[in-house]
Amino acid sequence: MRAALQHAVSARDYDTPALREAVVGFGAEARVRGVPPERVLIALKDTLNARDVGEISDWWRAVLTDRFVRWGVEGYYRIDLRPDSARDA
């Protein structure tokens, strides 16, 4: 997940399928390992606040935090919260 985030930051493309899949996968794997959902959210937010991620503006960090929480929850509970048109794409 961190590698996908670093790539997104360097490319300044914060809505890539690879980033989404990495975060969804992180949430799914955390559930398999028995990690409580609140710890998953903390880990996701800590990832975005890590110094080695790269330079992200405060605005984009807030957007990414929202996306990471949503994607992480989707993975953890194995749900897809995207609009129907996005699921079919």
N, CA, C and O atoms as CSV, one atom per row, in Angstrom:
chain,resi,resn,atom,element,x,y,z
A,1,MET,N,N,0.836,-1.188,0.000
A,1,MET,CA,C,0.000,0.000,0.000
A,1,MET,C,C,0.878,1.248,0.000
A,1,MET,O,O,0.601,2.216,-0.709
A,2,ARG,N,N,1.933,1.214,0.798
A,2,ARG,CA,C,2.810,2.385,0.877
A,2,ARG,C,C,3.460,2.661,-0.479
A,2,ARG,O,O,3.596,3.817,-0.881
A,3,ALA,N,N,3.861,1.598,-1.185
A,3,ALA,CA,C,4.476,1.772,-2.509
A,3,ALA,C,C,3.493,2.391,-3.488
A,3,ALA,O,O,3.862,3.270,-4.266
A,4,ALA,N,N,2.240,1.939,-3.456
A,4,ALA,CA,C,1.211,2.499,-4.343
A,4,ALA,C,C,0.969,3.965,-4.015
A,4,ALA,O,O,0.770,4.783,-4.913
A,5,LEU,N,N,0.986,4.295,-2.731
A,5,LEU,CA,C,0.798,5.690,-2.319
A,5,LEU,C,C,1.982,6.551,-2.769
A,5,LEU,O,O,1.795,7.657,-3.275
A,6,GLN,N,N,3.188,6.041,-2.585
A,6,GLN,CA,C,4.359,6.813,-3.009
A,6,GLN,C,C,4.346,7.034,-4.517
A,6,GLN,O,O,4.715,8.108,-4.992
A,7,HIS,N,N,3.925,6.029,-5.263
A,7,HIS,CA,C,3.833,6.186,-6.713
A,7,HIS,C,C,2.773,7.244,-7.055
A,7,HIS,O,O,3.002,8.096,-7.913
A,8,ALA,N,N,1.629,7.188,-6.394
A,8,ALA,CA,C,0.560,8.167,-6.644
A,8,ALA,C,C,1.035,9.582,-6.330
A,8,ALA,O,O,0.719,10.525,-7.056
A,9,VAL,N,N,1.791,9.725,-5.250
A,9,VAL,CA,C,2.301,11.041,-4.865
A,9,VAL,C,C,3.298,11.542,-5.906
A,9,VAL,O,O,3.237,12.702,-6.314
A,10,SER,N,N,4.207,10.683,-6.333
A,10,SER,CA,C,5.207,11.123,-7.305
A,10,SER,C,C,4.576,11.451,-8.651
A,10,SER,O,O,5.043,12.346,-9.355
A,11,ALA,N,N,3.505,10.723,-9.015
A,11,ALA,CA,C,2.813,10.984,-10.280
A,11,ALA,C,C,1.736,12.059,-10.125
A,11,ALA,O,O,1.171,12.528,-11.113
A,12,ARG,N,N,1.462,12.441,-8.887
A,12,ARG,CA,C,0.392,13.389,-8.568
A,12,ARG,C,C,-0.951,12.925,-9.144
A,12,ARG,O,O,-1.740,13.714,-9.665
A,13,ASP,N,N,-1.173,11.611,-9.027
A,13,ASP,CA,C,-2.421,10.992,-9.473
A,13,ASP,C,C,-2.955,10.192,-8.295
A,13,ASP,O,O,-2.517,9.070,-8.040
A,14,TYR,N,N,-3.908,10.782,-7.579
A,14,TYR,CA,C,-4.360,10.223,-6.315
A,14,TYR,C,C,-5.638,9.386,-6.417
A,14,TYR,O,O,-6.272,9.091,-5.405
A,15,ASP,N,N,-6.007,9.012,-7.623
A,15,ASP,CA,C,-7.227,8.216,-7.788
A,15,ASP,C,C,-6.970,7.055,-8.745
A,15,ASP,O,O,-7.784,6.780,-9.627
A,16,THR,N,N,-5.847,6.380,-8.569
A,16,THR,CA,C,-5.508,5.281,-9.459
A,16,THR,C,C,-6.157,3.986,-8.967
A,16,THR,O,O,-6.349,3.798,-7.766
A,17,PRO,N,N,-6.488,3.104,-9.896
A,17,PRO,CA,C,-7.006,1.791,-9.487
A,17,PRO,C,C,-6.006,1.036,-8.607
A,17,PRO,O,O,-6.409,0.321,-7.690
A,18,ALA,N,N,-4.722,1.188,-8.876
A,18,ALA,CA,C,-3.711,0.484,-8.082
A,18,ALA,C,C,-3.728,0.946,-6.624
A,18,ALA,O,O,-3.594,0.131,-5.711
A,19,LEU,N,N,-3.892,2.240,-6.408
A,19,LEU,CA,C,-3.947,2.757,-5.042
A,19,LEU,C,C,-5.199,2.261,-4.339
A,19,LEU,O,O,-5.139,1.821,-3.190
A,20,ARG,N,N,-6.319,2.331,-5.017
A,20,ARG,CA,C,-7.579,1.854,-4.434
A,20,ARG,C,C,-7.481,0.374,-4.081
A,20,ARG,O,O,-7.858,-0.033,-2.982
A,21,GLU,N,N,-6.981,-0.419,-5.002
A,21,GLU,CA,C,-6.863,-1.862,-4.770
A,21,GLU,C,C,-5.927,-2.168,-3.608
A,21,GLU,O,O,-6.177,-3.093,-2.834
A,22,ALA,N,N,-4.861,-1.403,-3.483
A,22,ALA,CA,C,-3.918,-1.612,-2.383
A,22,ALA,C,C,-4.584,-1.352,-1.032
A,22,ALA,O,O,-4.386,-2.109,-0.082
A,23,VAL,N,N,-5.363,-0.291,-0.951
A,23,VAL,CA,C,-6.025,0.047,0.310
A,23,VAL,C,C,-7.144,-0.951,0.612
A,23,VAL,O,O,-7.301,-1.378,1.756
A,24,VAL,N,N,-7.915,-1.321,-0.398
A,24,VAL,CA,C,-8.967,-2.335,-0.211
A,24,VAL,C,C,-8.330,-3.646,0.250
A,24,VAL,O,O,-8.832,-4.299,1.165
A,25,GLY,N,N,-7.229,-4.023,-0.386
A,25,GLY,CA,C,-6.527,-5.242,0.002
A,25,GLY,C,C,-5.993,-5.184,1.430
A,25,GLY,O,O,-6.019,-6.179,2.153
A,26,PHE,N,N,-5.511,-4.012,1.826
A,26,PHE,CA,C,-5.028,-3.825,3.192
A,26,PHE,C,C,-6.171,-4.068,4.185
A,26,PHE,O,O,-5.995,-4.766,5.184
A,27,GLY,N,N,-7.338,-3.490,3.902
A,27,GLY,CA,C,-8.488,-3.676,4.789
A,27,GLY,C,C,-8.919,-5.134,4.865
A,27,GLY,O,O,-9.226,-5.638,5.945
A,28,ALA,N,N,-8.943,-5.810,3.724
A,28,ALA,CA,C,-9.348,-7.222,3.686
A,28,ALA,C,C,-8.362,-8.090,4.456
A,28,ALA,O,O,-8.764,-8.964,5.224
A,29,GLU,N,N,-7.073,-7.847,4.251
A,29,GLU,CA,C,-6.044,-8.627,4.943
A,29,GLU,C,C,-6.086,-8.382,6.449
A,29,GLU,O,O,-5.876,-9.304,7.238
A,30,ALA,N,N,-6.355,-7.157,6.839
A,30,ALA,CA,C,-6.443,-6.843,8.268
A,30,ALA,C,C,-7.572,-7.636,8.924
A,30,ALA,O,O,-7.420,-8.130,10.041
A,31,ARG,N,N,-8.683,-7.753,8.242
A,31,ARG,CA,C,-9.808,-8.509,8.821
A,31,ARG,C,C,-9.445,-9.984,8.956
A,31,ARG,O,O,-9.747,-10.609,9.972
A,32,VAL,N,N,-8.801,-10.539,7.937
A,32,VAL,CA,C,-8.383,-11.939,7.988
A,32,VAL,C,C,-7.458,-12.174,9.183
A,32,VAL,O,O,-7.512,-13.224,9.823
A,33,ARG,N,N,-6.622,-11.200,9.473
A,33,ARG,CA,C,-5.676,-11.317,10.585
A,33,ARG,C,C,-6.306,-10.984,11.941
A,33,ARG,O,O,-5.638,-11.065,12.972
A,34,GLY,N,N,-7.582,-10.610,11.941
A,34,GLY,CA,C,-8.273,-10.329,13.192
A,34,GLY,C,C,-8.013,-8.955,13.773
A,34,GLY,O,O,-8.236,-8.730,14.962
A,35,VAL,N,N,-7.540,-8.028,12.938
A,35,VAL,CA,C,-7.283,-6.662,13.403
A,35,VAL,C,C,-8.630,-5.942,13.548
A,35,VAL,O,O,-9.435,-5.961,12.617
A,36,PRO,N,N,-8.883,-5.319,14.682
A,36,PRO,CA,C,-10.145,-4.584,14.851
A,36,PRO,C,C,-10.238,-3.414,13.867
A,36,PRO,O,O,-9.219,-2.819,13.516
A,37,PRO,N,N,-11.448,-3.084,13.425
A,37,PRO,CA,C,-11.599,-2.027,12.421
A,37,PRO,C,C,-11.041,-0.675,12.856
A,37,PRO,O,O,-10.526,0.072,12.024
A,38,GLU,N,N,-11.133,-0.355,14.124
A,38,GLU,CA,C,-10.615,0.938,14.568
A,38,GLU,C,C,-9.089,0.998,14.431
A,38,GLU,O,O,-8.538,2.070,14.181
A,39,ARG,N,N,-8.402,-0.135,14.591
A,39,ARG,CA,C,-6.947,-0.172,14.400
A,39,ARG,C,C,-6.596,-0.020,12.917
A,39,ARG,O,O,-5.571,0.568,12.572
A,40,VAL,N,N,-7.452,-0.552,12.051
A,40,VAL,CA,C,-7.237,-0.402,10.612
A,40,VAL,C,C,-7.305,1.078,10.233
A,40,VAL,O,O,-6.457,1.571,9.489
A,41,LEU,N,N,-8.303,1.775,10.738
A,41,LEU,CA,C,-8.430,3.210,10.440
A,41,LEU,C,C,-7.222,3.986,10.933
A,41,LEU,O,O,-6.736,4.882,10.243
A,42,ILE,N,N,-6.738,3.656,12.110
A,42,ILE,CA,C,-5.551,4.330,12.641
A,42,ILE,C,C,-4.353,4.065,11.742
A,42,ILE,O,O,-3.592,4.983,11.437
A,43,ALA,N,N,-4.178,2.816,11.314
A,43,ALA,CA,C,-3.048,2.465,10.447
A,43,ALA,C,C,-3.130,3.198,9.113
A,43,ALA,O,O,-2.115,3.669,8.601
A,44,LEU,N,N,-4.332,3.299,8.547
A,44,LEU,CA,C,-4.496,4.006,7.279
A,44,LEU,C,C,-4.135,5.482,7.419
A,44,LEU,O,O,-3.439,6.040,6.572
A,45,LYS,N,N,-4.606,6.099,8.476
A,45,LYS,CA,C,-4.301,7.515,8.701
A,45,LYS,C,C,-2.816,7.724,8.999
A,45,LYS,O,O,-2.227,8.709,8.554
A,46,ASP,N,N,-2.215,6.809,9.745
A,46,ASP,CA,C,-0.778,6.908,10.018
A,46,ASP,C,C,0.031,6.806,8.729
A,46,ASP,O,O,1.045,7.488,8.576
A,47,THR,N,N,-0.410,5.966,7.809
A,47,THR,CA,C,0.276,5.819,6.527
A,47,THR,C,C,0.308,7.150,5.788
A,47,THR,O,O,1.334,7.524,5.221
A,48,LEU,N,N,-0.801,7.857,5.794
A,48,LEU,CA,C,-0.864,9.145,5.098
A,48,LEU,C,C,-0.054,10.229,5.794
A,48,LEU,O,O,0.351,11.204,5.161
A,49,ASN,N,N,0.183,10.068,7.077
A,49,ASN,CA,C,0.938,11.074,7.819
A,49,ASN,C,C,2.421,10.756,7.917
A,49,ASN,O,O,3.179,11.539,8.489
A,50,ALA,N,N,2.852,9.626,7.371
A,50,ALA,CA,C,4.263,9.241,7.433
A,50,ALA,C,C,5.111,10.213,6.615
A,50,ALA,O,O,4.685,10.694,5.565
A,51,ARG,N,N,6.283,10.486,7.095
A,51,ARG,CA,C,7.187,11.433,6.423
A,51,ARG,C,C,7.730,10.890,5.105
A,51,ARG,O,O,8.027,11.668,4.198
A,52,ASP,N,N,7.865,9.579,4.984
A,52,ASP,CA,C,8.464,9.005,3.777
A,52,ASP,C,C,7.506,8.910,2.600
A,52,ASP,O,O,7.892,8.459,1.522
A,53,VAL,N,N,6.267,9.328,2.794
A,53,VAL,CA,C,5.279,9.265,1.709
A,53,VAL,C,C,5.595,10.271,0.613
A,53,VAL,O,O,5.387,9.995,-0.569
A,54,GLY,N,N,6.078,11.395,0.990
A,54,GLY,CA,C,6.365,12.443,0.016
A,54,GLY,C,C,5.570,13.694,0.330
A,54,GLY,O,O,4.851,13.759,1.327
A,55,GLU,N,N,5.707,14.664,-0.518
A,55,GLU,CA,C,5.062,15.964,-0.312
A,55,GLU,C,C,3.624,15.931,-0.819
A,55,GLU,O,O,3.373,15.786,-2.016
A,56,ILE,N,N,2.688,16.068,0.114
A,56,ILE,CA,C,1.260,16.118,-0.220
A,56,ILE,C,C,0.694,17.370,0.433
A,56,ILE,O,O,0.942,17.629,1.611
A,57,SER,N,N,-0.063,18.144,-0.330
A,57,SER,CA,C,-0.679,19.335,0.257
A,57,SER,C,C,-1.714,18.905,1.300
A,57,SER,O,O,-2.210,17.779,1.276
A,58,ASP,N,N,-2.021,19.808,2.198
A,58,ASP,CA,C,-3.016,19.513,3.233
A,58,ASP,C,C,-4.362,19.154,2.618
A,58,ASP,O,O,-5.065,18.273,3.112
A,59,TRP,N,N,-4.716,19.841,1.538
A,59,TRP,CA,C,-5.992,19.563,0.889
A,59,TRP,C,C,-6.018,18.134,0.353
A,59,TRP,O,O,-6.978,17.400,0.590
A,60,TRP,N,N,-4.964,17.733,-0.371
A,60,TRP,CA,C,-4.919,16.371,-0.912
A,60,TRP,C,C,-4.806,15.340,0.201
A,60,TRP,O,O,-5.356,14.245,0.077
A,61,ARG,N,N,-4.113,15.658,1.274
A,61,ARG,CA,C,-4.016,14.717,2.398
A,61,ARG,C,C,-5.409,14.471,2.989
A,61,ARG,O,O,-5.733,13.342,3.356
A,62,ALA,N,N,-6.224,15.512,3.083
A,62,ALA,CA,C,-7.593,15.350,3.582
A,62,ALA,C,C,-8.430,14.507,2.619
A,62,ALA,O,O,-9.188,13.636,3.047
A,63,VAL,N,N,-8.291,14.769,1.322
A,63,VAL,CA,C,-9.015,13.978,0.318
A,63,VAL,C,C,-8.585,12.517,0.402
A,63,VAL,O,O,-9.428,11.620,0.405
A,64,LEU,N,N,-7.286,12.277,0.470
A,64,LEU,CA,C,-6.784,10.907,0.540
A,64,LEU,C,C,-7.216,10.209,1.827
A,64,LEU,O,O,-7.497,9.010,1.819
A,65,THR,N,N,-7.269,10.945,2.919
A,65,THR,CA,C,-7.733,10.359,4.172
A,65,THR,C,C,-9.160,9.860,4.005
A,65,THR,O,O,-9.478,8.744,4.415
A,66,ASP,N,N,-10.018,10.673,3.411
A,66,ASP,CA,C,-11.400,10.246,3.166
A,66,ASP,C,C,-11.444,9.006,2.277
A,66,ASP,O,O,-12.191,8.066,2.547
A,67,ARG,N,N,-10.646,9.012,1.223
A,67,ARG,CA,C,-10.622,7.869,0.304
A,67,ARG,C,C,-10.081,6.623,0.991
A,67,ARG,O,O,-10.635,5.535,0.833
A,68,PHE,N,N,-9.007,6.774,1.750
A,68,PHE,CA,C,-8.427,5.619,2.426
A,68,PHE,C,C,-9.405,5.013,3.414
A,68,PHE,O,O,-9.517,3.790,3.501
A,69,VAL,N,N,-10.113,5.844,4.156
A,69,VAL,CA,C,-11.094,5.330,5.111
A,69,VAL,C,C,-12.181,4.573,4.369
A,69,VAL,O,O,-12.543,3.462,4.757
A,70,ARG,N,N,-12.699,5.160,3.315
A,70,ARG,CA,C,-13.767,4.501,2.545
A,70,ARG,C,C,-13.275,3.187,1.936
A,70,ARG,O,O,-13.926,2.151,2.074
A,71,TRP,N,N,-12.126,3.234,1.265
A,71,TRP,CA,C,-11.602,2.038,0.620
A,71,TRP,C,C,-11.229,0.968,1.649
A,71,TRP,O,O,-11.457,-0.220,1.423
A,72,GLY,N,N,-10.665,1.386,2.759
A,72,GLY,CA,C,-10.308,0.432,3.806
A,72,GLY,C,C,-11.523,-0.260,4.389
A,72,GLY,O,O,-11.492,-1.464,4.646
A,73,VAL,N,N,-12.595,0.493,4.599
A,73,VAL,CA,C,-13.849,-0.088,5.098
A,73,VAL,C,C,-14.429,-1.045,4.057
A,73,VAL,O,O,-14.905,-2.127,4.402
A,74,GLU,N,N,-14.390,-0.647,2.789
A,74,GLU,CA,C,-14.868,-1.537,1.724
A,74,GLU,C,C,-14.129,-2.870,1.756
A,74,GLU,O,O,-14.747,-3.929,1.652
A,75,GLY,N,N,-12.819,-2.819,1.898
A,75,GLY,CA,C,-12.041,-4.050,1.938
A,75,GLY,C,C,-12.293,-4.855,3.190
A,75,GLY,O,O,-12.417,-6.079,3.137
A,76,TYR,N,N,-12.368,-4.176,4.312
A,76,TYR,CA,C,-12.544,-4.858,5.593
A,76,TYR,C,C,-13.859,-5.625,5.629
A,76,TYR,O,O,-13.904,-6.774,6.069
A,77,TYR,N,N,-14.921,-4.989,5.168
A,77,TYR,CA,C,-16.243,-5.614,5.211
A,77,TYR,C,C,-16.649,-6.252,3.881
A,77,TYR,O,O,-17.769,-6.742,3.739
A,78,ARG,N,N,-15.734,-6.243,2.911
A,78,ARG,CA,C,-15.979,-6.833,1.593
A,78,ARG,C,C,-17.244,-6.278,0.942
A,78,ARG,O,O,-18.123,-7.017,0.499
A,79,ILE,N,N,-17.300,-4.967,0.904
A,79,ILE,CA,C,-18.416,-4.287,0.253
A,79,ILE,C,C,-17.858,-3.353,-0.807
A,79,ILE,O,O,-16.681,-2.994,-0.766
A,80,ASP,N,N,-18.681,-2.966,-1.739
A,80,ASP,CA,C,-18.261,-2.044,-2.783
A,80,ASP,C,C,-19.187,-0.847,-2.728
A,80,ASP,O,O,-20.370,-0.952,-3.053
A,81,LEU,N,N,-18.653,0.286,-2.319
A,81,LEU,CA,C,-19.473,1.483,-2.146
A,81,LEU,C,C,-19.457,2.411,-3.345
A,81,LEU,O,O,-20.018,3.506,-3.298
A,82,ARG,N,N,-18.806,1.970,-4.436
A,82,ARG,CA,C,-18.780,2.811,-5.626
A,82,ARG,C,C,-20.158,2.854,-6.269
A,82,ARG,O,O,-20.930,1.905,-6.136
A,83,PRO,N,N,-20.475,3.935,-6.960
A,83,PRO,CA,C,-21.745,3.994,-7.712
A,83,PRO,C,C,-21.781,2.861,-8.721
A,83,PRO,O,O,-20.734,2.389,-9.163
A,84,ASP,N,N,-22.974,2.424,-9.087
A,84,ASP,CA,C,-23.144,1.293,-10.011
A,84,ASP,C,C,-22.340,1.451,-11.289
A,84,ASP,O,O,-21.757,0.481,-11.774
A,85,SER,N,N,-22.298,2.651,-11.840
A,85,SER,CA,C,-21.589,2.871,-13.107
A,85,SER,C,C,-20.090,2.629,-12.944
A,85,SER,O,O,-19.443,2.150,-13.876
A,86,ALA,N,N,-19.528,2.949,-11.783
A,86,ALA,CA,C,-18.102,2.753,-11.552
A,86,ALA,C,C,-17.785,1.279,-11.370
A,86,ALA,O,O,-16.700,0.835,-11.748
A,87,ARG,N,N,-18.707,0.508,-10.799
A,87,ARG,CA,C,-18.504,-0.923,-10.597
A,87,ARG,C,C,-18.470,-1.669,-11.921
A,87,ARG,O,O,-17.740,-2.648,-12.076
A,88,ASP,N,N,-19.258,-1.202,-12.863
A,88,ASP,CA,C,-19.377,-1.882,-14.154
A,88,ASP,C,C,-18.245,-1.535,-15.096
A,88,ASP,O,O,-18.054,-2.209,-16.108
A,89,ALA,N,N,-17.494,-0.498,-14.783
A,89,ALA,CA,C,-16.426,-0.038,-15.683
A,89,ALA,C,C,-15.251,-0.988,-15.719
A,89,ALA,O,O,-14.277,-0.739,-16.430
